[in-house]
Amino acid sequence: MVTAGVIAIVILLHYGTKINPVVLFWVAFIFTRPFGATFGDLLTKPTANGGLDLGTIPATLVSIVLLGILILYSHKKKLV
């Protein structure tokens, strides 16, 4: 939740202020690293530990599909 909150703040700052976009990029980049690790843990941890127990290959496939969907969405949004 904290990581998502920080990223939301960065998005608001990007669109609502004139803060240097390079600075905002690096802040977002630094905070997405723990988000990615947490998401990986969610997918691979056993269900007894709060995860989905998918294993590494299915977790990788889920990540690839989600990234593909986000890339396609972003690409189509720019075309409009």
PyMOL Python script that loads the backbone (N, CA, C, O; Angstrom):
from pymol import cmd

cmd.read_pdbstr("""\
ATOM      1  N   MET A   1       0.826  -1.196   0.000  1.00  0.00           N
ATOM      2  CA  MET A   1       0.000   0.000   0.000  1.00  0.00           C
ATOM      3  C   MET A   1       0.869   1.258   0.000  1.00  0.00           C
ATOM      4  O   MET A   1       0.551   2.243  -0.667  1.00  0.00           O
ATOM      5  N   VAL A   2       1.959   1.215   0.747  1.00  0.00           N
ATOM      6  CA  VAL A   2       2.840   2.384   0.803  1.00  0.00           C
ATOM      7  C   VAL A   2       3.459   2.640  -0.565  1.00  0.00           C
ATOM      8  O   VAL A   2       3.505   3.778  -1.031  1.00  0.00           O
ATOM      9  N   THR A   3       3.933   1.578  -1.203  1.00  0.00           N
ATOM     10  CA  THR A   3       4.547   1.736  -2.522  1.00  0.00           C
ATOM     11  C   THR A   3       3.539   2.264  -3.528  1.00  0.00           C
ATOM     12  O   THR A   3       3.851   3.174  -4.296  1.00  0.00           O
ATOM     13  N   ALA A   4       2.338   1.709  -3.535  1.00  0.00           N
ATOM     14  CA  ALA A   4       1.300   2.183  -4.451  1.00  0.00           C
ATOM     15  C   ALA A   4       0.949   3.639  -4.153  1.00  0.00           C
ATOM     16  O   ALA A   4       0.691   4.413  -5.075  1.00  0.00           O
ATOM     17  N   GLY A   5       0.936   4.017  -2.881  1.00  0.00           N
ATOM     18  CA  GLY A   5       0.662   5.395  -2.504  1.00  0.00           C
ATOM     19  C   GLY A   5       1.725   6.352  -3.009  1.00  0.00           C
ATOM     20  O   GLY A   5       1.416   7.440  -3.495  1.00  0.00           O
ATOM     21  N   VAL A   6       2.976   5.942  -2.890  1.00  0.00           N
ATOM     22  CA  VAL A   6       4.073   6.790  -3.370  1.00  0.00           C
ATOM     23  C   VAL A   6       3.992   6.950  -4.887  1.00  0.00           C
ATOM     24  O   VAL A   6       4.193   8.047  -5.408  1.00  0.00           O
ATOM     25  N   ILE A   7       3.700   5.868  -5.589  1.00  0.00           N
ATOM     26  CA  ILE A   7       3.581   5.958  -7.041  1.00  0.00           C
ATOM     27  C   ILE A   7       2.406   6.854  -7.426  1.00  0.00           C
ATOM     28  O   ILE A   7       2.509   7.633  -8.373  1.00  0.00           O
ATOM     29  N   ALA A   8       1.297   6.753  -6.703  1.00  0.00           N
ATOM     30  CA  ALA A   8       0.148   7.630  -6.970  1.00  0.00           C
ATOM     31  C   ALA A   8       0.524   9.094  -6.754  1.00  0.00           C
ATOM     32  O   ALA A   8       0.118   9.962  -7.526  1.00  0.00           O
ATOM     33  N   ILE A   9       1.287   9.362  -5.722  1.00  0.00           N
ATOM     34  CA  ILE A   9       1.737  10.740  -5.466  1.00  0.00           C
ATOM     35  C   ILE A   9       2.630  11.233  -6.603  1.00  0.00           C
ATOM     36  O   ILE A   9       2.518  12.380  -7.034  1.00  0.00           O
ATOM     37  N   VAL A  10       3.516  10.360  -7.087  1.00  0.00           N
ATOM     38  CA  VAL A  10       4.387  10.738  -8.206  1.00  0.00           C
ATOM     39  C   VAL A  10       3.547  11.062  -9.438  1.00  0.00           C
ATOM     40  O   VAL A  10       3.842  12.025 -10.145  1.00  0.00           O
ATOM     41  N   ILE A  11       2.511  10.277  -9.705  1.00  0.00           N
ATOM     42  CA  ILE A  11       1.636  10.537 -10.850  1.00  0.00           C
ATOM     43  C   ILE A  11       0.937  11.882 -10.681  1.00  0.00           C
ATOM     44  O   ILE A  11       0.871  12.672 -11.623  1.00  0.00           O
ATOM     45  N   LEU A  12       0.422  12.141  -9.494  1.00  0.00           N
ATOM     46  CA  LEU A  12      -0.232  13.428  -9.244  1.00  0.00           C
ATOM     47  C   LEU A  12       0.739  14.590  -9.405  1.00  0.00           C
ATOM     48  O   LEU A  12       0.388  15.627  -9.968  1.00  0.00           O
ATOM     49  N   LEU A  13       1.961  14.414  -8.910  1.00  0.00           N
ATOM     50  CA  LEU A  13       2.969  15.464  -9.059  1.00  0.00           C
ATOM     51  C   LEU A  13       3.334  15.681 -10.524  1.00  0.00           C
ATOM     52  O   LEU A  13       3.565  16.813 -10.951  1.00  0.00           O
ATOM     53  N   HIS A  14       3.383  14.602 -11.284  1.00  0.00           N
ATOM     54  CA  HIS A  14       3.723  14.708 -12.706  1.00  0.00           C
ATOM     55  C   HIS A  14       2.688  15.540 -13.462  1.00  0.00           C
ATOM     56  O   HIS A  14       3.041  16.408 -14.260  1.00  0.00           O
ATOM     57  N   TYR A  15       1.417  15.270 -13.203  1.00  0.00           N
ATOM     58  CA  TYR A  15       0.362  15.970 -13.931  1.00  0.00           C
ATOM     59  C   TYR A  15      -0.064  17.283 -13.280  1.00  0.00           C
ATOM     60  O   TYR A  15      -0.669  18.128 -13.939  1.00  0.00           O
ATOM     61  N   GLY A  16       0.245  17.468 -11.991  1.00  0.00           N
ATOM     62  CA  GLY A  16      -0.243  18.650 -11.299  1.00  0.00           C
ATOM     63  C   GLY A  16       0.799  19.708 -10.988  1.00  0.00           C
ATOM     64  O   GLY A  16       0.456  20.790 -10.511  1.00  0.00           O
ATOM     65  N   THR A  17       2.068  19.414 -11.250  1.00  0.00           N
ATOM     66  CA  THR A  17       3.130  20.388 -10.946  1.00  0.00           C
ATOM     67  C   THR A  17       4.115  20.460 -12.107  1.00  0.00           C
ATOM     68  O   THR A  17       3.981  19.758 -13.109  1.00  0.00           O
ATOM     69  N   LYS A  18       5.088  21.311 -11.945  1.00  0.00           N
ATOM     70  CA  LYS A  18       6.134  21.440 -12.958  1.00  0.00           C
ATOM     71  C   LYS A  18       7.465  20.867 -12.460  1.00  0.00           C
ATOM     72  O   LYS A  18       8.536  21.292 -12.891  1.00  0.00           O
ATOM     73  N   ILE A  19       7.379  19.899 -11.551  1.00  0.00           N
ATOM     74  CA  ILE A  19       8.592  19.255 -11.047  1.00  0.00           C
ATOM     75  C   ILE A  19       9.268  18.538 -12.211  1.00  0.00           C
ATOM     76  O   ILE A  19       8.605  17.964 -13.074  1.00  0.00           O
ATOM     77  N   ASN A  20      10.573  18.582 -12.216  1.00  0.00           N
ATOM     78  CA  ASN A  20      11.364  17.970 -13.277  1.00  0.00           C
ATOM     79  C   ASN A  20      10.931  16.515 -13.490  1.00  0.00           C
ATOM     80  O   ASN A  20      10.962  15.720 -12.550  1.00  0.00           O
ATOM     81  N   PRO A  21      10.530  16.161 -14.713  1.00  0.00           N
ATOM     82  CA  PRO A  21      10.093  14.789 -14.988  1.00  0.00           C
ATOM     83  C   PRO A  21      11.178  13.741 -14.742  1.00  0.00           C
ATOM     84  O   PRO A  21      10.871  12.597 -14.407  1.00  0.00           O
ATOM     85  N   VAL A  22      12.434  14.124 -14.906  1.00  0.00           N
ATOM     86  CA  VAL A  22      13.528  13.173 -14.661  1.00  0.00           C
ATOM     87  C   VAL A  22      13.585  12.805 -13.179  1.00  0.00           C
ATOM     88  O   VAL A  22      13.797  11.643 -12.834  1.00  0.00           O
ATOM     89  N   VAL A  23      13.398  13.780 -12.314  1.00  0.00           N
ATOM     90  CA  VAL A  23      13.386  13.522 -10.873  1.00  0.00           C
ATOM     91  C   VAL A  23      12.216  12.607 -10.518  1.00  0.00           C
ATOM     92  O   VAL A  23      12.377  11.659  -9.750  1.00  0.00           O
ATOM     93  N   LEU A  24      11.048  12.890 -11.073  1.00  0.00           N
ATOM     94  CA  LEU A  24       9.878  12.055 -10.801  1.00  0.00           C
ATOM     95  C   LEU A  24      10.068  10.642 -11.333  1.00  0.00           C
ATOM     96  O   LEU A  24       9.631   9.676 -10.707  1.00  0.00           O
ATOM     97  N   PHE A  25      10.723  10.518 -12.498  1.00  0.00           N
ATOM     98  CA  PHE A  25      11.016   9.190 -13.031  1.00  0.00           C
ATOM     99  C   PHE A  25      11.850   8.391 -12.056  1.00  0.00           C
ATOM    100  O   PHE A  25      11.541   7.234 -11.773  1.00  0.00           O
ATOM    101  N   TRP A  26      12.905   8.997 -11.542  1.00  0.00           N
ATOM    102  CA  TRP A  26      13.791   8.257 -10.641  1.00  0.00           C
ATOM    103  C   TRP A  26      13.114   7.912  -9.321  1.00  0.00           C
ATOM    104  O   TRP A  26      13.363   6.844  -8.762  1.00  0.00           O
ATOM    105  N   VAL A  27      12.276   8.788  -8.824  1.00  0.00           N
ATOM    106  CA  VAL A  27      11.525   8.470  -7.607  1.00  0.00           C
ATOM    107  C   VAL A  27      10.618   7.272  -7.872  1.00  0.00           C
ATOM    108  O   VAL A  27      10.577   6.333  -7.076  1.00  0.00           O
ATOM    109  N   ALA A  28       9.886   7.304  -8.999  1.00  0.00           N
ATOM    110  CA  ALA A  28       9.009   6.188  -9.343  1.00  0.00           C
ATOM    111  C   ALA A  28       9.812   4.913  -9.572  1.00  0.00           C
ATOM    112  O   ALA A  28       9.401   3.837  -9.138  1.00  0.00           O
ATOM    113  N   PHE A  29      10.938   5.022 -10.243  1.00  0.00           N
ATOM    114  CA  PHE A  29      11.783   3.845 -10.521  1.00  0.00           C
ATOM    115  C   PHE A  29      12.246   3.196  -9.226  1.00  0.00           C
ATOM    116  O   PHE A  29      12.194   1.974  -9.089  1.00  0.00           O
ATOM    117  N   ILE A  30      12.694   3.998  -8.288  1.00  0.00           N
ATOM    118  CA  ILE A  30      13.180   3.471  -7.014  1.00  0.00           C
ATOM    119  C   ILE A  30      12.056   2.769  -6.254  1.00  0.00           C
ATOM    120  O   ILE A  30      12.287   1.734  -5.629  1.00  0.00           O
ATOM    121  N   PHE A  31      10.849   3.318  -6.300  1.00  0.00           N
ATOM    122  CA  PHE A  31       9.753   2.724  -5.552  1.00  0.00           C
ATOM    123  C   PHE A  31       9.076   1.557  -6.265  1.00  0.00           C
ATOM    124  O   PHE A  31       8.358   0.788  -5.626  1.00  0.00           O
ATOM    125  N   THR A  32       9.286   1.406  -7.577  1.00  0.00           N
ATOM    126  CA  THR A  32       8.709   0.242  -8.252  1.00  0.00           C
ATOM    127  C   THR A  32       9.513  -1.018  -7.996  1.00  0.00           C
ATOM    128  O   THR A  32       8.985  -2.118  -8.154  1.00  0.00           O
ATOM    129  N   ARG A  33      10.754  -0.893  -7.611  1.00  0.00           N
ATOM    130  CA  ARG A  33      11.573  -2.079  -7.329  1.00  0.00           C
ATOM    131  C   ARG A  33      10.975  -2.905  -6.189  1.00  0.00           C
ATOM    132  O   ARG A  33      10.807  -4.112  -6.362  1.00  0.00           O
ATOM    133  N   PRO A  34      10.645  -2.319  -5.029  1.00  0.00           N
ATOM    134  CA  PRO A  34      10.026  -3.150  -3.994  1.00  0.00           C
ATOM    135  C   PRO A  34       8.622  -3.617  -4.378  1.00  0.00           C
ATOM    136  O   PRO A  34       8.182  -4.675  -3.928  1.00  0.00           O
ATOM    137  N   PHE A  35       7.914  -2.843  -5.205  1.00  0.00           N
ATOM    138  CA  PHE A  35       6.595  -3.264  -5.655  1.00  0.00           C
ATOM    139  C   PHE A  35       6.706  -4.547  -6.480  1.00  0.00           C
ATOM    140  O   PHE A  35       5.912  -5.471  -6.307  1.00  0.00           O
ATOM    141  N   GLY A  36       7.683  -4.599  -7.369  1.00  0.00           N
ATOM    142  CA  GLY A  36       7.898  -5.795  -8.185  1.00  0.00           C
ATOM    143  C   GLY A  36       8.263  -7.000  -7.338  1.00  0.00           C
ATOM    144  O   GLY A  36       7.780  -8.106  -7.582  1.00  0.00           O
ATOM    145  N   ALA A  37       9.104  -6.792  -6.355  1.00  0.00           N
ATOM    146  CA  ALA A  37       9.498  -7.893  -5.467  1.00  0.00           C
ATOM    147  C   ALA A  37       8.298  -8.386  -4.660  1.00  0.00           C
ATOM    148  O   ALA A  37       8.131  -9.591  -4.474  1.00  0.00           O
ATOM    149  N   THR A  38       7.474  -7.477  -4.187  1.00  0.00           N
ATOM    150  CA  THR A  38       6.289  -7.850  -3.419  1.00  0.00           C
ATOM    151  C   THR A  38       5.303  -8.613  -4.296  1.00  0.00           C
ATOM    152  O   THR A  38       4.705  -9.591  -3.847  1.00  0.00           O
ATOM    153  N   PHE A  39       5.128  -8.177  -5.537  1.00  0.00           N
ATOM    154  CA  PHE A  39       4.233  -8.862  -6.460  1.00  0.00           C
ATOM    155  C   PHE A  39       4.753 -10.269  -6.755  1.00  0.00           C
ATOM    156  O   PHE A  39       3.976 -11.222  -6.803  1.00  0.00           O
ATOM    157  N   GLY A  40       6.058 -10.396  -6.950  1.00  0.00           N
ATOM    158  CA  GLY A  40       6.660 -11.714  -7.169  1.00  0.00           C
ATOM    159  C   GLY A  40       6.454 -12.624  -5.970  1.00  0.00           C
ATOM    160  O   GLY A  40       6.150 -13.806  -6.126  1.00  0.00           O
ATOM    161  N   ASP A  41       6.617 -12.078  -4.785  1.00  0.00           N
ATOM    162  CA  ASP A  41       6.379 -12.868  -3.568  1.00  0.00           C
ATOM    163  C   ASP A  41       4.922 -13.307  -3.487  1.00  0.00           C
ATOM    164  O   ASP A  41       4.641 -14.448  -3.119  1.00  0.00           O
ATOM    165  N   LEU A  42       3.996 -12.418  -3.824  1.00  0.00           N
ATOM    166  CA  LEU A  42       2.580 -12.764  -3.782  1.00  0.00           C
ATOM    167  C   LEU A  42       2.288 -13.955  -4.697  1.00  0.00           C
ATOM    168  O   LEU A  42       1.532 -14.856  -4.332  1.00  0.00           O
ATOM    169  N   LEU A  43       2.882 -13.951  -5.869  1.00  0.00           N
ATOM    170  CA  LEU A  43       2.615 -15.018  -6.827  1.00  0.00           C
ATOM    171  C   LEU A  43       3.264 -16.344  -6.438  1.00  0.00           C
ATOM    172  O   LEU A  43       2.700 -17.405  -6.707  1.00  0.00           O
ATOM    173  N   THR A  44       4.434 -16.301  -5.812  1.00  0.00           N
ATOM    174  CA  THR A  44       5.191 -17.535  -5.599  1.00  0.00           C
ATOM    175  C   THR A  44       5.143 -18.102  -4.183  1.00  0.00           C
ATOM    176  O   THR A  44       5.414 -19.289  -4.001  1.00  0.00           O
ATOM    177  N   LYS A  45       4.809 -17.296  -3.175  1.00  0.00           N
ATOM    178  CA  LYS A  45       4.770 -17.809  -1.801  1.00  0.00           C
ATOM    179  C   LYS A  45       3.665 -18.842  -1.630  1.00  0.00           C
ATOM    180  O   LYS A  45       2.638 -18.779  -2.306  1.00  0.00           O
ATOM    181  N   PRO A  46       3.875 -19.790  -0.726  1.00  0.00           N
ATOM    182  CA  PRO A  46       2.808 -20.754  -0.429  1.00  0.00           C
ATOM    183  C   PRO A  46       1.564 -20.050   0.112  1.00  0.00           C
ATOM    184  O   PRO A  46       1.659 -18.976   0.707  1.00  0.00           O
ATOM    185  N   THR A  47       0.411 -20.656  -0.096  1.00  0.00           N
ATOM    186  CA  THR A  47      -0.837 -20.047   0.367  1.00  0.00           C
ATOM    187  C   THR A  47      -0.863 -19.897   1.887  1.00  0.00           C
ATOM    188  O   THR A  47      -1.507 -18.988   2.411  1.00  0.00           O
ATOM    189  N   ALA A  48      -0.168 -20.784   2.591  1.00  0.00           N
ATOM    190  CA  ALA A  48      -0.114 -20.681   4.051  1.00  0.00           C
ATOM    191  C   ALA A  48       0.598 -19.401   4.492  1.00  0.00           C
ATOM    192  O   ALA A  48       0.375 -18.913   5.599  1.00  0.00           O
ATOM    193  N   ASN A  49       1.453 -18.862   3.626  1.00  0.00           N
ATOM    194  CA  ASN A  49       2.174 -17.622   3.935  1.00  0.00           C
ATOM    195  C   ASN A  49       1.558 -16.405   3.241  1.00  0.00           C
ATOM    196  O   ASN A  49       2.177 -15.342   3.185  1.00  0.00           O
ATOM    197  N   GLY A  50       0.342 -16.559   2.716  1.00  0.00           N
ATOM    198  CA  GLY A  50      -0.342 -15.419   2.114  1.00  0.00           C
ATOM    199  C   GLY A  50      -0.113 -15.248   0.626  1.00  0.00           C
ATOM    200  O   GLY A  50      -0.523 -14.237   0.055  1.00  0.00           O
ATOM    201  N   GLY A  51       0.535 -16.215  -0.018  1.00  0.00           N
ATOM    202  CA  GLY A  51       0.788 -16.111  -1.452  1.00  0.00           C
ATOM    203  C   GLY A  51      -0.201 -16.927  -2.261  1.00  0.00           C
ATOM    204  O   GLY A  51      -1.165 -17.470  -1.721  1.00  0.00           O
ATOM    205  N   LEU A  52       0.045 -17.008  -3.567  1.00  0.00           N
ATOM    206  CA  LEU A  52      -0.825 -17.767  -4.459  1.00  0.00           C
ATOM    207  C   LEU A  52      -0.235 -19.127  -4.828  1.00  0.00           C
ATOM    208  O   LEU A  52      -0.912 -19.944  -5.451  1.00  0.00           O
ATOM    209  N   ASP A  53       1.007 -19.375  -4.453  1.00  0.00           N
ATOM    210  CA  ASP A  53       1.691 -20.661  -4.660  1.00  0.00           C
ATOM    211  C   ASP A  53       1.658 -21.107  -6.124  1.00  0.00           C
ATOM    212  O   ASP A  53       1.364 -22.267  -6.414  1.00  0.00           O
ATOM    213  N   LEU A  54       1.957 -20.189  -7.040  1.00  0.00           N
ATOM    214  CA  LEU A  54       1.949 -20.524  -8.458  1.00  0.00           C
ATOM    215  C   LEU A  54       3.241 -21.191  -8.920  1.00  0.00           C
ATOM    216  O   LEU A  54       3.242 -21.913  -9.917  1.00  0.00           O
ATOM    217  N   GLY A  55       4.321 -20.962  -8.218  1.00  0.00           N
ATOM    218  CA  GLY A  55       5.617 -21.440  -8.697  1.00  0.00           C
ATOM    219  C   GLY A  55       6.226 -20.415  -9.628  1.00  0.00           C
ATOM    220  O   GLY A  55       5.571 -19.446 -10.011  1.00  0.00           O
ATOM    221  N   THR A  56       7.479 -20.628  -9.990  1.00  0.00           N
ATOM    222  CA  THR A  56       8.193 -19.590 -10.740  1.00  0.00           C
ATOM    223  C   THR A  56       7.761 -19.485 -12.202  1.00  0.00           C
ATOM    224  O   THR A  56       7.619 -18.373 -12.712  1.00  0.00           O
ATOM    225  N   ILE A  57       7.550 -20.598 -12.883  1.00  0.00           N
ATOM    226  CA  ILE A  57       7.175 -20.529 -14.302  1.00  0.00           C
ATOM    227  C   ILE A  57       5.773 -19.937 -14.475  1.00  0.00           C
ATOM    228  O   ILE A  57       5.613 -19.018 -15.278  1.00  0.00           O
ATOM    229  N   PRO A  58       4.757 -20.418 -13.763  1.00  0.00           N
ATOM    230  CA  PRO A  58       3.438 -19.776 -13.904  1.00  0.00           C
ATOM    231  C   PRO A  58       3.450 -18.304 -13.470  1.00  0.00           C
ATOM    232  O   PRO A  58       2.772 -17.478 -14.081  1.00  0.00           O
ATOM    233  N   ALA A  59       4.206 -17.971 -12.433  1.00  0.00           N
ATOM    234  CA  ALA A  59       4.297 -16.573 -12.001  1.00  0.00           C
ATOM    235  C   ALA A  59       4.927 -15.717 -13.094  1.00  0.00           C
ATOM    236  O   ALA A  59       4.508 -14.581 -13.318  1.00  0.00           O
ATOM    237  N   THR A  60       5.924 -16.257 -13.768  1.00  0.00           N
ATOM    238  CA  THR A  60       6.553 -15.540 -14.879  1.00  0.00           C
ATOM    239  C   THR A  60       5.553 -15.329 -16.004  1.00  0.00           C
ATOM    240  O   THR A  60       5.486 -14.246 -16.586  1.00  0.00           O
ATOM    241  N   LEU A  61       4.778 -16.354 -16.311  1.00  0.00           N
ATOM    242  CA  LEU A  61       3.774 -16.234 -17.375  1.00  0.00           C
ATOM    243  C   LEU A  61       2.701 -15.205 -17.018  1.00  0.00           C
ATOM    244  O   LEU A  61       2.280 -14.430 -17.877  1.00  0.00           O
ATOM    245  N   VAL A  62       2.259 -15.191 -15.770  1.00  0.00           N
ATOM    246  CA  VAL A  62       1.287 -14.185 -15.321  1.00  0.00           C
ATOM    247  C   VAL A  62       1.877 -12.788 -15.489  1.00  0.00           C
ATOM    248  O   VAL A  62       1.200 -11.880 -15.971  1.00  0.00           O
ATOM    249  N   SER A  63       3.126 -12.615 -15.098  1.00  0.00           N
ATOM    250  CA  SER A  63       3.779 -11.310 -15.217  1.00  0.00           C
ATOM    251  C   SER A  63       3.901 -10.875 -16.670  1.00  0.00           C
ATOM    252  O   SER A  63       3.668  -9.710 -16.994  1.00  0.00           O
ATOM    253  N   ILE A  64       4.264 -11.807 -17.545  1.00  0.00           N
ATOM    254  CA  ILE A  64       4.398 -11.484 -18.974  1.00  0.00           C
ATOM    255  C   ILE A  64       3.049 -11.076 -19.556  1.00  0.00           C
ATOM    256  O   ILE A  64       2.967 -10.100 -20.301  1.00  0.00           O
ATOM    257  N   VAL A  65       1.999 -11.808 -19.226  1.00  0.00           N
ATOM    258  CA  VAL A  65       0.667 -11.481 -19.731  1.00  0.00           C
ATOM    259  C   VAL A  65       0.225 -10.108 -19.233  1.00  0.00           C
ATOM    260  O   VAL A  65      -0.285  -9.303 -20.012  1.00  0.00           O
ATOM    261  N   LEU A  66       0.418  -9.832 -17.939  1.00  0.00           N
ATOM    262  CA  LEU A  66       0.033  -8.525 -17.399  1.00  0.00           C
ATOM    263  C   LEU A  66       0.817  -7.388 -18.053  1.00  0.00           C
ATOM    264  O   LEU A  66       0.249  -6.349 -18.390  1.00  0.00           O
ATOM    265  N   LEU A  67       2.112  -7.586 -18.230  1.00  0.00           N
ATOM    266  CA  LEU A  67       2.916  -6.558 -18.894  1.00  0.00           C
ATOM    267  C   LEU A  67       2.465  -6.355 -20.336  1.00  0.00           C
ATOM    268  O   LEU A  67       2.386  -5.224 -20.814  1.00  0.00           O
ATOM    269  N   GLY A  68       2.173  -7.446 -21.021  1.00  0.00           N
ATOM    270  CA  GLY A  68       1.691  -7.342 -22.398  1.00  0.00           C
ATOM    271  C   GLY A  68       0.391  -6.554 -22.481  1.00  0.00           C
ATOM    272  O   GLY A  68       0.225  -5.706 -23.358  1.00  0.00           O
ATOM    273  N   ILE A  69      -0.528  -6.838 -21.565  1.00  0.00           N
ATOM    274  CA  ILE A  69      -1.807  -6.115 -21.536  1.00  0.00           C
ATOM    275  C   ILE A  69      -1.572  -4.626 -21.284  1.00  0.00           C
ATOM    276  O   ILE A  69      -2.176  -3.781 -21.944  1.00  0.00           O
ATOM    277  N   LEU A  70      -0.703  -4.306 -20.336  1.00  0.00           N
ATOM    278  CA  LEU A  70      -0.423  -2.901 -20.038  1.00  0.00           C
ATOM    279  C   LEU A  70       0.252  -2.191 -21.207  1.00  0.00           C
ATOM    280  O   LEU A  70      -0.040  -1.026 -21.478  1.00  0.00           O
ATOM    281  N   ILE A  71       1.141  -2.878 -21.892  1.00  0.00           N
ATOM    282  CA  ILE A  71       1.821  -2.281 -23.052  1.00  0.00           C
ATOM    283  C   ILE A  71       0.816  -2.036 -24.172  1.00  0.00           C
ATOM    284  O   ILE A  71       0.806  -0.961 -24.772  1.00  0.00           O
ATOM    285  N   LEU A  72      -0.031  -3.028 -24.458  1.00  0.00           N
ATOM    286  CA  LEU A  72      -1.045  -2.853 -25.502  1.00  0.00           C
ATOM    287  C   LEU A  72      -2.010  -1.717 -25.155  1.00  0.00           C
ATOM    288  O   LEU A  72      -2.350  -0.906 -26.016  1.00  0.00           O
ATOM    289  N   TYR A  73      -2.448  -1.660 -23.906  1.00  0.00           N
ATOM    290  CA  TYR A  73      -3.343  -0.588 -23.470  1.00  0.00           C
ATOM    291  C   TYR A  73      -2.673   0.776 -23.644  1.00  0.00           C
ATOM    292  O   TYR A  73      -3.285   1.714 -24.155  1.00  0.00           O
ATOM    293  N   SER A  74      -1.429   0.878 -23.219  1.00  0.00           N
ATOM    294  CA  SER A  74      -0.705   2.140 -23.339  1.00  0.00           C
ATOM    295  C   SER A  74      -0.533   2.525 -24.801  1.00  0.00           C
ATOM    296  O   SER A  74      -0.682   3.695 -25.153  1.00  0.00           O
ATOM    297  N   HIS A  75      -0.222   1.562 -25.654  1.00  0.00           N
ATOM    298  CA  HIS A  75      -0.035   1.834 -27.076  1.00  0.00           C
ATOM    299  C   HIS A  75      -1.348   2.301 -27.726  1.00  0.00           C
ATOM    300  O   HIS A  75      -1.360   3.274 -28.481  1.00  0.00           O
ATOM    301  N   LYS A  76      -2.442   1.604 -27.430  1.00  0.00           N
ATOM    302  CA  LYS A  76      -3.733   1.984 -28.011  1.00  0.00           C
ATOM    303  C   LYS A  76      -4.199   3.342 -27.502  1.00  0.00           C
ATOM    304  O   LYS A  76      -4.823   4.101 -28.244  1.00  0.00           O
ATOM    305  N   LYS A  77      -3.899   3.658 -26.232  1.00  0.00           N
ATOM    306  CA  LYS A  77      -4.295   4.938 -25.669  1.00  0.00           C
ATOM    307  C   LYS A  77      -3.570   6.081 -26.374  1.00  0.00           C
ATOM    308  O   LYS A  77      -4.150   7.150 -26.563  1.00  0.00           O
ATOM    309  N   LYS A  78      -2.305   5.875 -26.767  1.00  0.00           N
ATOM    310  CA  LYS A  78      -1.546   6.917 -27.451  1.00  0.00           C
ATOM    311  C   LYS A  78      -2.034   7.113 -28.880  1.00  0.00           C
ATOM    312  O   LYS A  78      -1.885   8.204 -29.431  1.00  0.00           O
ATOM    313  N   LEU A  79      -2.612   6.084 -29.492  1.00  0.00           N
ATOM    314  CA  LEU A  79      -3.113   6.197 -30.857  1.00  0.00           C
ATOM    315  C   LEU A  79      -4.391   7.016 -30.937  1.00  0.00           C
ATOM    316  O   LEU A  79      -4.706   7.583 -31.983  1.00  0.00           O
ATOM    317  N   VAL A  80      -5.124   7.076 -29.838  1.00  0.00           N
ATOM    318  CA  VAL A  80      -6.415   7.785 -29.839  1.00  0.00           C
ATOM    319  C   VAL A  80      -6.234   9.259 -29.730  1.00  0.00           C
ATOM    320  O   VAL A  80      -7.215  10.002 -29.716  1.00  0.00           O
TER     321      VAL A  80
END
""", "prot")
cmd.dss("prot")
cmd.show_as("cartoon", "prot")
cmd.util.cbc("prot")
cmd.orient("prot")
